[in-house]
Amino acid sequence: MPTPMDSLQLLNNLSRNILRARPGEVTPETLSPIFPHLDSARIPTRVRPSSADRVQVQLGICALLVVTACDIHLHDDPVLVARILEPDGWPCIWKWIHFLHDKFIVGDAYGATAYASAVNAIGRTLQALGRATASRAVVTGTPGVITLVTKRWLHDGGHGREGGSPYMPPGENGRTFANALTSLLNSEGGGRPDSVMPQVLDAANGDTKLIATTALGQLREALAMESTYLILLHLSLVNCLSDTTHPHLHIALLDEGTIPTVIQVLSWCNARPLHKASASLMLLCHSNIIVAFNSINGPLWVVQALNSGFLPALLRSGNFLHRVDHPFIVSLLTSMLSELLLQHLIFRSILRAVRRALKQVEKQNVGTAAASGVLWDVWTQFKARAEERLCLLDAWDTAGGRHKHRICNQVNCQQEDDQMTKLCSGCFGPMYCSKACQRLDWPVHRERCKASRKLLQDGLRARLDDGDLSFIRFIVDGEIRRRLPGVVKDARTKGVSLNMLVLEFDFSAVPMDFRVKDIFDYEVDPIPDHDGDLQDILRRAVDSGGESMAARTLIPQGEMSASLVSLIDIELFLDASATT
């Protein structure tokens, strides 16, 4: 029978061999030596551990480290995963993890020197088991796992261990549990039960701000250290936590500055030498921003991104990608400019941010073919379209739009320069030229701010700014004047009554899609209206005796669309068409 020292040597050699093994060389038989040492009956139960207990704990930890050595092999080997999930595998592993946590991390029965060993064994084991879809589903579905990892991450990663540990570098335990949590929260392959994110929230006692500040604080610290590995780790965790199916947490992260922080990471990445990790960072940055843009109140986050330097950073990414072969990221960034940002040029607030962003691009000289690299062609198209819409914005201003909807929301402010205005940080609605104006307007704005903020936090659509609505109607009125004569001529040729038709302008499509639809196409419609009730407008059109018809405008609101509906006075618009 082997001595404890022989067993320790065997387990250590096994870990080293697995780390050097090629894909397919690690089999269930390879792991057979670890399972006797993981037997839960071997977990010490004495209050004061004996020498034999300490040896048994060493063997248990070494057995866990063999599992961690299987990290990359678990990802592609379902047979190996199935073996670890058998009754003498994961159920026993979890009991060992629970024991190490209670006795080594929370308690100190085994002395301070054991703390680092426990943190390493727990964190790396759970990280490895999170790699494969099947094992991740089982591990995260085990009661207590997510709670334990989240609490340790929040405690150690956010504030450090009480009293400190001379055996762990500062923040190292936080990084270990951040790695474990990132691996377990990964939804790739669908191996994450729906109950996982609620468990994360419960572990923080529902404090979404604590989760957000911890995650973003770690990311900012990593950025300050200029460590590519740590930035990649903490950005991955931020992306995992940015789950739009849990809007309270997603909004908390956005509130705490996810977008400006991610853009800082993107700018840092653009300035670094070519590296495989840089491409991964770039993909994570843009993926995070796309999730925000596609959330239900996406236009708010588009404004924040543009005001935080996103456009220059995006163009510099094009220059970076010009030197590497990464077609997926090129496709992602191309669609960002040619579709996602382009479809948002219907909003006045976004156009004002675009105007400022274009000046940043010009000042930083990144809008050239040399600077924007693979994005040059799509950038020139975006810029041309943006300048067209900015001309319409100027026309709206000239027609009284700016006068009716002030630059600064403070009623007595006469500010006409919108370069220094900032959104209310509470509801991201009204804009103010200064903190002084915001304080003066707060008694008036308070209730609406609270109501809008609750909608944001609950993942509900916030009301569009009055200025945005006015500008959208201004654009649509121009489209109606341009298209109505042709519609009238075609309808009369076919003998169709105009009040039975609906003009539909879909600005969520790029380019804008115009359709003439039958009124009966709208008997059942799932798209919410921002102003006016669609069915009421349709009834009024039918009852008008041919004098009016309905118009509907679809506008982007994240991955969905919202609509504006209006009743058109046909003769009035035809007269306006004749004079333009």
C-alpha positions in Angstrom: 0.0 0.0 0.0 1.5 3.4 -1.0 2.5 5.8 1.7 0.9 9.3 1.9 4.1 10.7 0.5 4.0 8.3 -2.4 0.3 9.3 -3.1 1.2 13.0 -3.0 4.1 12.4 -5.5 1.7 10.4 -7.7 -0.9 13.1 -7.8 1.6 15.9 -8.4 3.2 13.9 -11.3 -0.3 13.2 -12.7 -1.1 17.0 -12.7 2.2 17.7 -14.6 1.6 14.9 -17.1 -2.0 16.1 -17.8 -0.7 19.7 -18.3 1.7 18.4 -21.0 -0.7 16.0 -22.6 -2.1 16.5 -26.1 -5.8 16.5 -26.9 -7.2 13.0 -26.6 -4.4 11.7 -24.4 -6.3 12.2 -21.1 -8.9 9.5 -20.5 -11.2 8.5 -17.6 -8.6 5.9 -16.7 -6.0 8.6 -16.4 -8.0 10.2 -13.6 -8.7 7.0 -11.7 -6.1 7.7 -9.0 -7.8 10.9 -7.8 -11.2 9.5 -6.9 -10.2 7.5 -3.7 -8.8 10.7 -2.3 -11.9 12.7 -3.1 -14.1 10.2 -1.2 -16.2 12.5 1.1 -15.7 10.0 3.9 -12.1 11.1 4.0 -13.0 14.7 4.8 -11.7 15.4 8.4 -14.4 16.1 11.0 -12.3 16.9 14.1 -12.5 20.4 15.5 -8.7 20.3 16.1 -7.2 18.5 13.1 -4.6 15.8 13.7 -1.5 15.2 11.7 -3.3 12.5 9.7 -6.1 15.0 9.0 -3.6 17.5 7.6 -2.1 14.8 5.3 -5.5 13.8 4.1 -6.4 17.4 3.3 -3.2 17.7 1.3 -4.1 14.7 -0.7 -7.6 16.1 -1.3 -6.3 19.4 -2.5 -3.8 17.6 -4.8 -6.6 15.6 -6.2 -8.6 18.8 -6.9 -5.5 20.2 -8.7 -5.5 17.2 -11.0 -9.1 18.3 -12.0 -7.8 21.8 -12.6 -5.0 20.5 -14.8 -7.8 19.0 -17.1 -9.1 22.4 -17.9 -8.5 22.5 -21.7 -9.2 18.8 -22.0 -12.7 19.1 -20.5 -13.7 21.6 -23.1 -13.6 19.1 -26.0 -14.0 15.7 -24.3 -17.6 14.7 -23.2 -16.4 11.3 -22.0 -13.9 12.9 -19.6 -16.6 15.3 -18.4 -19.1 12.4 -17.9 -16.5 10.6 -15.7 -16.0 13.6 -13.5 -19.7 14.1 -13.1 -20.2 10.5 -11.7 -21.3 10.0 -8.1 -17.7 9.6 -6.9 -16.7 12.8 -8.8 -18.6 16.1 -8.7 -20.7 15.4 -5.6 -17.6 14.6 -3.6 -15.7 17.5 -5.2 -18.4 19.9 -4.0 -18.2 18.5 -0.4 -14.5 19.1 -0.4 -14.9 22.6 -1.7 -17.5 23.3 1.0 -15.1 21.9 3.6 -12.1 24.0 2.4 -14.2 27.1 2.3 -15.5 26.7 5.8 -12.3 25.5 7.5 -9.6 27.3 5.5 -11.1 30.6 4.2 -13.9 31.4 6.7 -12.2 29.7 9.6 -8.6 29.2 10.5 -8.4 25.7 12.0 -5.6 24.7 9.6 -3.6 28.0 10.0 -3.2 31.0 7.8 -0.7 29.3 5.4 -3.6 27.0 4.2 -5.7 30.0 3.1 -3.9 30.4 -0.3 -4.1 26.7 -1.0 -7.8 26.6 -0.4 -8.5 29.7 -2.6 -6.4 28.3 -5.4 -8.0 24.8 -5.2 -11.6 26.1 -5.0 -11.3 28.8 -7.6 -9.3 26.8 -10.2 -11.5 23.7 -9.8 -14.7 25.5 -10.4 -13.1 27.4 -13.3 -12.1 24.2 -15.0 -15.5 22.6 -14.5 -17.1 25.7 -16.1 -15.3 25.1 -19.4 -17.6 22.4 -20.7 -21.3 22.9 -21.3 -22.4 19.7 -19.5 -20.2 20.1 -16.4 -21.1 23.8 -16.2 -24.8 23.0 -16.2 -24.4 20.5 -13.4 -22.1 22.6 -11.3 -24.2 25.8 -11.6 -27.3 23.8 -10.9 -25.9 22.6 -7.6 -27.4 24.7 -4.7 -24.8 26.9 -3.0 -22.1 26.9 -5.7 -22.9 30.3 -7.3 -23.7 31.8 -3.9 -20.3 30.7 -2.5 -18.3 32.0 -5.5 -20.2 35.3 -5.8 -19.8 36.1 -2.1 -16.1 35.3 -2.2 -15.6 37.4 -5.3 -17.5 40.4 -3.8 -15.7 40.1 -0.5 -12.2 39.4 -1.6 -12.3 41.1 -5.0 -14.0 44.3 -3.8 -12.5 44.9 -0.3 -9.7 42.4 0.3 -9.6 39.8 3.1 -10.3 41.2 6.6 -6.9 41.5 8.3 -5.2 40.6 5.0 -3.2 37.4 4.2 0.6 37.5 3.9 0.4 34.4 1.8 -1.7 35.9 -1.0 -0.6 38.8 -3.2 -3.0 41.8 -2.9 -6.1 41.1 -4.9 -5.0 37.6 -6.0 -7.9 35.8 -4.3 -10.3 38.3 -6.0 -8.8 37.4 -9.3 -9.1 33.7 -8.6 -12.8 33.9 -7.8 -13.4 36.3 -10.7 -12.0 33.6 -13.0 -14.3 31.0 -11.5 -17.4 33.2 -11.7 -16.6 34.1 -15.3 -16.3 30.5 -16.3 -19.5 29.5 -14.5 -21.5 32.4 -15.9 -20.5 31.7 -19.5 -23.7 31.0 -21.5 -21.9 29.5 -24.5 -23.6 26.3 -25.6 -26.6 27.0 -23.4 -25.0 25.3 -20.3 -26.2 27.9 -17.8 -29.5 27.3 -16.0 -32.0 30.3 -15.8 -31.6 30.2 -12.0 -27.9 31.3 -12.1 -28.2 35.1 -12.4 -30.9 35.3 -9.7 -28.4 33.4 -7.4 -25.7 36.0 -8.2 -28.2 38.7 -7.2 -29.3 36.9 -4.0 -25.6 36.4 -3.0 -25.3 40.2 -3.1 -28.5 40.6 -1.1 -30.0 42.2 -4.3 -27.5 45.0 -4.3 -26.9 45.4 -8.0 -24.8 48.5 -7.4 -22.3 46.4 -5.3 -22.0 43.9 -8.1 -21.5 46.7 -10.7 -19.0 48.7 -8.7 -17.0 45.6 -7.8 -16.8 44.3 -11.4 -16.0 47.7 -13.0 -13.7 48.6 -10.1 -11.6 45.5 -10.9 -11.6 46.3 -14.6 -10.4 49.8 -14.0 -7.7 48.6 -11.6 -6.5 46.1 -14.3 -6.5 48.9 -16.9 -4.4 51.1 -14.6 -2.0 48.2 -14.2 -1.9 47.7 -18.0 -2.2 44.0 -17.6 -3.7 42.4 -20.8 -4.5 39.2 -18.9 -6.3 41.0 -16.1 -8.1 43.3 -18.4 -9.3 40.3 -20.4 -10.4 38.5 -17.3 -12.4 41.3 -15.7 -13.9 42.5 -19.0 -15.1 39.0 -19.7 -16.8 39.0 -16.3 -18.4 42.4 -17.0 -19.8 41.0 -20.2 -21.2 37.9 -18.5 -22.9 40.1 -15.9 -24.3 42.4 -18.6 -27.3 40.2 -19.0 -30.3 42.0 -20.5 -32.7 39.4 -19.2 -31.9 40.8 -15.8 -32.4 44.6 -16.5 -31.8 45.8 -12.9 -28.2 44.4 -13.0 -27.6 45.5 -16.6 -28.8 49.1 -15.8 -26.7 49.1 -12.7 -23.6 48.3 -14.7 -24.4 51.0 -17.3 -25.2 53.5 -14.5 -21.7 52.9 -13.0 -20.1 53.6 -16.3 -19.7 50.4 -18.3 -19.7 52.1 -21.7 -17.1 54.8 -20.9 -14.9 52.2 -19.2 -15.1 49.8 -22.1 -14.3 52.6 -24.5 -11.2 53.3 -22.4 -10.2 49.7 -22.7 -10.8 49.9 -26.5 -8.6 53.0 -26.8 -5.9 51.3 -24.7 -6.1 48.2 -26.9 -5.9 50.2 -30.1 -2.6 51.8 -28.9 -0.9 48.4 -28.1 1.3 46.4 -30.4 -0.4 43.6 -32.4 -1.2 40.7 -30.2 -3.8 37.8 -30.2 -5.2 39.0 -26.8 -5.7 42.5 -28.2 -8.1 41.1 -30.8 -10.0 39.2 -28.1 -10.2 42.4 -26.0 -11.5 44.3 -29.0 -14.2 41.7 -29.6 -15.3 41.8 -26.0 -15.4 45.6 -26.0 -17.5 45.9 -29.1 -19.8 43.0 -28.1 -20.5 44.8 -24.8 -21.4 48.0 -26.6 -23.6 46.2 -29.0 -25.5 44.6 -26.2 -26.1 48.1 -24.7 -27.2 49.5 -28.1 -29.6 46.6 -28.6 -31.2 46.9 -25.2 -34.7 48.3 -24.9 -33.5 51.9 -24.3 -30.6 51.6 -26.7 -30.7 55.2 -28.0 -29.8 56.5 -24.5 -26.6 54.4 -24.5 -25.7 55.4 -28.1 -25.6 59.0 -26.9 -23.4 58.1 -24.0 -21.0 56.1 -26.2 -20.7 58.9 -28.7 -20.1 61.4 -26.0 -17.4 59.1 -24.5 -15.2 59.0 -27.6 -16.6 55.8 -29.2 -16.4 57.0 -32.8 -12.6 57.8 -32.8 -12.0 54.5 -30.9 -14.1 52.6 -33.5 -12.1 54.0 -36.4 -8.8 53.3 -34.7 -10.0 49.7 -34.4 -10.3 49.6 -38.2 -6.7 50.6 -38.5 -5.7 47.8 -36.0 -7.7 45.2 -37.9 -6.1 46.3 -41.1 -2.9 44.6 -39.9 -4.5 41.3 -38.6 -6.6 38.6 -40.1 -9.8 38.6 -38.1 -12.8 38.7 -40.5 -15.4 38.2 -37.8 -14.5 41.4 -35.9 -14.2 43.3 -39.2 -17.8 42.2 -40.0 -18.9 43.2 -36.5 -17.5 46.7 -36.8 -18.7 47.1 -40.3 -22.3 46.3 -39.3 -21.9 48.7 -36.3 -21.3 51.6 -38.7 -23.4 50.5 -41.6 -26.5 49.4 -39.7 -26.6 49.8 -35.9 -25.3 53.4 -35.7 -26.9 54.4 -39.0 -30.4 53.4 -38.0 -30.1 55.6 -34.9 -29.6 58.8 -37.0 -33.4 59.4 -36.7 -32.9 60.8 -33.2 -32.1 64.5 -32.6 -30.2 63.7 -29.4 -28.0 61.2 -31.2 -27.4 63.5 -34.1 -26.2 66.2 -31.7 -23.8 63.7 -30.2 -22.8 62.6 -33.7 -21.9 66.2 -34.6 -19.6 66.4 -31.6 -18.1 63.0 -32.4 -17.4 64.1 -36.0 -15.5 67.1 -34.6 -13.5 64.7 -32.4 -12.7 62.5 -35.4 -11.5 65.5 -37.4 -9.5 66.9 -34.5 -7.8 63.5 -33.9 -7.3 62.9 -37.6 -8.7 59.4 -37.6 -11.3 59.8 -40.3 -8.7 59.2 -43.1 -8.2 56.0 -45.2 -4.8 55.5 -43.5 -6.3 55.9 -40.0 -9.5 53.9 -40.4 -8.1 51.0 -42.3 -10.7 48.4 -43.2 -13.5 50.6 -42.1 -12.7 53.4 -44.6 -15.5 52.6 -47.1 -18.3 52.1 -44.6 -17.0 55.1 -42.6 -17.4 57.4 -45.7 -20.9 56.1 -46.2 -21.8 56.7 -42.6 -20.4 60.1 -42.5 -22.2 61.1 -45.7 -25.5 59.9 -44.3 -24.9 61.6 -40.9 -24.2 64.9 -42.7 -27.4 64.6 -44.6 -29.4 64.1 -41.4 -27.5 66.9 -39.7 -28.7 69.2 -42.5 -32.2 68.1 -41.7 -31.5 68.8 -38.0 -30.4 72.3 -39.0 -33.5 72.8 -41.0 -35.6 71.6 -38.0 -33.7 74.1 -35.9 -34.4 76.9 -38.4 -38.1 76.0 -38.5 -38.3 76.6 -34.8 -37.5 73.1 -33.4 -34.6 74.3 -31.3 -36.7 77.3 -30.0 -39.5 75.0 -29.0 -37.2 72.4 -27.4 -34.5 74.2 -25.6 -30.8 73.1 -25.6 -30.8 73.3 -21.8 -33.8 72.0 -19.9 -33.7 74.8 -17.4 -36.6 77.0 -18.4 -34.8 80.3 -18.1 -31.5 79.3 -19.7 -30.8 80.9 -23.0 -27.9 78.6 -23.9 -27.6 78.0 -27.7 -24.4 76.1 -27.9 -25.0 72.4 -27.4 -21.3 71.4 -27.3 -21.1 71.3 -23.5 -24.5 69.9 -22.6 -24.8 66.7 -20.7 -27.7 64.3 -20.0 -29.3 64.0 -16.6 -27.3 61.1 -15.0 -30.5 59.8 -13.3 -32.8 59.2 -16.2 -30.6 60.1 -19.2 -33.5 62.3 -20.5 -33.1 66.1 -20.4 -29.9 67.9 -21.1 -28.3 70.7 -19.1 -25.5 73.1 -20.0 -24.2 73.1 -16.4 -24.7 71.7 -12.9 -26.1 75.0 -11.8 -28.9 74.8 -14.3 -29.6 71.2 -13.4 -29.9 72.1 -9.7 -32.4 74.9 -10.6 -34.5 72.5 -12.7 -34.5 69.7 -10.2 -37.7 70.6 -8.3 -39.5 70.5 -11.7 -37.7 67.5 -13.1 -37.6 65.3 -9.9 -40.8 63.3 -10.3 -40.4 62.6 -14.0 -36.7 61.7 -13.4 -37.8 59.1 -10.7 -40.5 57.7 -13.0 -38.2 57.4 -16.0 -35.5 55.8 -13.9 -37.8 53.2 -12.6 -38.8 52.3 -16.2 -35.1 51.9 -17.0 -34.4 49.8 -14.0 -37.4 47.5 -14.7 -36.3 47.0 -18.3 -39.3 49.0 -19.7 -39.2 51.4 -22.5 -38.7 55.0 -21.3 -40.6 57.8 -22.9 -38.8 59.5 -25.8 -37.6 63.0 -25.4 -40.1 65.6 -26.8 -37.3 67.1 -29.0 -36.6 63.6 -30.5 -40.3 63.1 -31.2 -40.6 66.5 -32.8 -37.6 65.9 -35.0 -38.8 62.5 -36.1 -42.2 64.0 -37.1 -40.3 66.7 -39.0 -38.4 64.0 -41.1 -41.5 62.0 -41.7 -43.5 65.0 -42.8 -40.9 65.7 -45.4 -41.1 62.0 -46.6 -44.9 62.3 -46.8 -44.7 65.4 -48.9 -42.3 63.8 -51.2 -44.1 60.4 -51.6 -47.8 61.3 -51.2 -48.4 62.5 -54.8 -47.2 59.2 -56.2 -49.2 57.2 -53.7 -52.4 59.2 -54.6 -51.8 58.7 -58.3 -51.3 55.0 -57.9 -54.3 54.6 -55.6 -56.6 56.4 -58.0 -55.4 54.3 -60.9 -56.2 51.2 -59.0 -59.5 52.5 -57.7 -58.4 52.2 -54.0 -59.7 54.6 -51.4 -56.9 56.5 -49.8 -58.4 56.3 -46.3 -58.0 52.5 -46.5 -54.3 52.8 -46.9 -51.5 53.4 -44.4 -48.1 54.9 -45.2 -45.4 53.1 -43.2 -41.9 54.4 -42.8 -39.5 51.9 -41.2 -36.5 53.7 -39.9 -35.3 50.6 -38.0 -34.3 49.3 -41.4 -31.2 50.5 -43.3 -31.9 52.1 -45.6 -35.3 53.3 -44.5 -38.1 51.1 -45.8 -41.2 52.7 -47.2 -44.4 50.7 -47.7 -48.0 51.4 -48.6 -50.1 48.9 -46.6 -53.7 48.0 -46.4 -55.5 49.1 -43.2 -56.5 45.6 -42.4 -52.9 44.6 -42.0 -53.0 46.2 -38.6 -55.9 44.3 -37.0 -53.4 42.7 -34.7 -50.1 44.5 -34.0 -47.5 43.8 -31.3 -45.4 47.0 -31.8 -46.1 49.6 -29.0 -46.9 53.2 -29.9 -45.1 56.1 -28.5 -47.8 58.6 -29.2 -51.4 58.0 -30.2 -53.3 54.8 -30.3 -52.9 53.0 -33.7 -56.4 51.5 -33.8 -57.9 54.9 -32.9 -56.0 56.6 -35.7 -57.1 53.9 -38.2 -60.8 54.3 -37.2 -60.5 58.1 -37.6 -59.0 57.6 -41.1 -61.8 55.2 -42.1 -64.5 57.6 -40.8 -62.9 60.6 -42.6 -64.6 60.0 -45.9 -61.4 60.0 -47.8 -60.0 63.2 -46.4 -57.4 61.6 -44.1 -55.2 58.6 -44.0 -52.9 57.0 -41.4 -49.2 57.2 -41.3 -47.0 55.0 -39.2 -43.3 55.4 -38.4 -41.2 52.5 -36.9 -38.1 53.7 -34.9 -35.3 51.5 -33.4 -35.6 50.8 -29.7 -32.9 48.2 -29.1 -33.6 44.9 -30.9 -37.2 45.8 -31.2 -39.1 48.8 -32.8 -41.5 51.3 -31.4 -43.9 53.3 -33.6 -45.3 56.7 -34.0 -48.7 57.1 -35.6 -50.4 60.1 -37.0 -53.4 61.2 -39.1 -52.6 62.9 -42.4 -54.8 65.6 -43.9 -54.4 64.5 -47.5 -55.2 67.8 -49.3 -53.0 69.8 -46.9 -50.0 67.6 -47.6 -50.7 67.6 -51.3 -50.8 71.4 -51.3 -47.5 71.4 -49.3 -46.0 69.0 -51.9 -47.0 71.3 -54.7 -45.2 74.3 -53.2 -41.9 72.5 -52.4 
